[in-house]
Amino acid sequence: MPPLVKRLASAIGLLVAVLVLNFLLIQMAPGDPVEVIVGEMGGASEELIARLRAEYGLDKPVIVQLGLYLSKVVTGDFGYSYYFNQPVLSLILQRLPATILLVVSSLMIAVVVGTLMGIYSARKPKGLLSHFVTIFSLVGYAAPVFWTGLMLLILFASVFPIFPVSGMQNVRGSETWIGAVLDVLHHLVLPSVTLASIYIATYSRLSRASMLDVLGSDYIRTARAKGLNERRVIFGHALRNGLIPVVTMVGLQFGQLFAGAVLVETVFNWPGLGRLAYESILRRDYPTILAILFFSAILVMVANILTDLAYGRIDPRIGGGRRKPSKPKGAAQ
């Protein structure tokens, strides 16, 4: 069986386990969605409360609710939102692109900026840039992501009003698609930089340590002895092996990015899955919470599979690639 097929098969089994575990954990959590609905209505009769429980299937045993839920998920039905009064799947598909845009842009900023900082600080381990990377990493680890977001809001939306305060686009909209894209990118700057800030520190320290180890290797000394310029030695020879720990960390931290996105989207009122999860948790909207966790698990698994495939591109030995044996000289063609 090909490795990719094996990964997909194990991913399906893991998704089923995630569905069951999340359902049981949410059932064990305190709170009652019907009480929340009734509270926002200003009260209701016992008859109405009983009808609501029957309508949402909350009057059945937990094991029966789990079986009904899994049977619906197989058909693509994630239920109906208790609070938003619309199918959960449509809610997810509306919010998913905004979260993917935020997470991917933050990841790109963190990997590119952090890796470049680590590379250039590794060239001069005792230089000023190396000390700056160390201090920046400590600050990045110590600062909570919501605090960083609030500070950036105060600085660049209040003191220097350069970027929008919240949302994904201007209320007035734009007449052209180019204007709409630029408007979204303008709103994206502060949230993506906020989410990327803590991970820039991680990748800068990781790439610095990895490049210091690679630059001390024999093949790097041989490349320098051949007279290759320093830029080609670093980016043509050392970077490929130096990127392996960074790629590993990208796959491991993809799930943490989604966790951080909940706080960032709340601070900046970004209309993504993180904001939807926050609103759903406050209102005990179980079907929406379960669907968010399910799709988040899918995205994390896809990121891990892509990470495994990236290993093969960086180093064929890790990806299982084999070089074809070359024919000896003089052999018959």
Residue pairs with C-beta under 8 A, 6 or more apart in sequence:
1 9
3 308
3 320
4 305
4 309
7 305
7 308
8 305
11 301
11 305
14 297
14 301
15 294
15 297
15 298
15 301
16 70
18 293
18 294
18 297
19 69
19 70
19 73
19 290
19 294
20 66
20 70
22 290
22 293
22 294
23 65
23 66
23 69
23 290
24 62
24 66
26 286
26 289
26 290
27 62
27 65
31 284
32 284
33 56
33 58
33 82
33 283
33 284
33 285
33 286
34 49
34 52
34 53
34 56
34 58
35 284
36 82
36 83
36 283
36 284
37 52
37 82
37 83
38 44
38 48
38 49
38 52
44 52
50 59
52 58
53 59
56 82
57 65
57 68
58 65
60 68
69 79
69 290
72 78
72 79
73 294
76 89
77 87
77 89
78 87
78 88
78 89
78 92
78 287
78 290
78 291
78 294
79 87
79 88
79 287
79 290
79 291
80 86
80 87
80 88
80 287
81 87
81 88
81 91
81 280
81 285
81 287
81 288
82 283
82 284
82 285
82 286
82 287
82 288
83 279
83 280
83 283
83 285
83 288
84 91
84 285
84 288
88 287
88 288
88 291
89 291
91 276
91 288
91 291
92 273
92 276
92 291
92 292
92 295
95 271
95 272
95 273
95 275
95 276
96 272
96 273
96 295
98 168
98 270
98 271
98 272
98 273
99 258
99 261
99 265
99 272
99 273
99 274
100 299
101 184
101 188
102 188
102 191
102 192
102 195
102 261
102 264
102 265
102 270
102 272
103 195
103 254
103 257
103 258
103 261
105 188
105 192
105 196
106 191
106 192
106 193
106 195
106 196
106 199
106 257
107 196
107 199
107 250
107 254
107 257
109 192
109 193
109 196
109 200
110 196
110 199
110 200
110 202
110 203
111 199
111 203
111 246
111 250
113 196
113 200
113 203
113 204
114 199
114 200
114 201
114 202
114 203
114 204
114 206
114 207
115 203
115 204
115 207
115 243
115 246
117 129
117 133
117 136
117 200
117 204
117 207
117 208
118 133
118 203
118 204
118 205
118 206
118 207
118 208
118 209
118 210
118 211
119 207
119 208
119 211
119 234
119 239
119 242
120 129
121 127
121 129
121 130
121 132
121 133
121 204
121 208
122 130
122 207
122 208
122 211
122 212
122 215
123 215
123 230
123 234
124 130
125 212
130 208
133 204
133 205
133 208
134 205
136 200
136 201
136 204
137 201
137 202
137 204
137 205
138 201
139 201
140 197
140 198
140 199
140 200
140 201
140 202
141 198
141 201
141 202
143 197
143 198
145 194
145 195
145 197
145 198
145 260
145 263
145 264
146 263
146 264
146 266
146 267
148 194
148 197
148 198
149 190
149 191
149 194
149 263
149 264
149 267
149 268
150 267
152 190
152 193
152 194
153 165
153 190
153 267
153 268
156 162
156 163
156 190
157 163
157 164
157 165
157 190
163 186
163 187
163 189
163 190
164 170
164 186
164 187
164 190
165 268
166 268
166 269
166 270
167 187
167 268
167 269
167 270
167 271
168 184
168 187
168 188
168 270
168 271
169 180
169 183
169 184
169 187
170 183
173 180
174 180
174 182
174 183
190 268
191 264
191 265
191 267
191 268
191 270
194 264
194 267
194 268
195 257
195 260
195 261
195 264
198 260
199 253
199 257
202 249
202 253
203 246
203 249
206 245
206 246
206 249
207 242
207 243
207 245
207 246
209 245
210 241
210 242
210 243
210 244
210 245
210 246
211 234
211 238
211 239
211 242
213 242
214 220
214 238
214 241
214 242
215 234
215 238
217 238
217 241
219 237
220 233
220 237
220 238
223 232
223 233
223 237
224 230
224 233
228 236
228 237
240 314
240 315
241 315
243 314
244 311
244 314
244 315
244 318
247 307
247 310
247 311
247 314
248 307
250 303
250 307
251 303
251 304
251 306
251 307
251 308
254 299
254 300
254 303
254 304
255 296
255 300
258 273
258 274
258 296
258 299
258 300
261 272
261 273
261 274
262 274
262 275
262 277
262 278
263 274
264 270
264 274
265 271
265 272
265 273
265 274
265 275
265 278
266 274
266 275
266 278
269 275
273 292
273 295
273 296
276 288
276 292
277 288
277 289
277 292
279 285
280 288
280 289
280 292
281 289
308 319
309 319
311 318
311 319
312 318
312 319
312 320
312 321
313 319
316 322
316 323
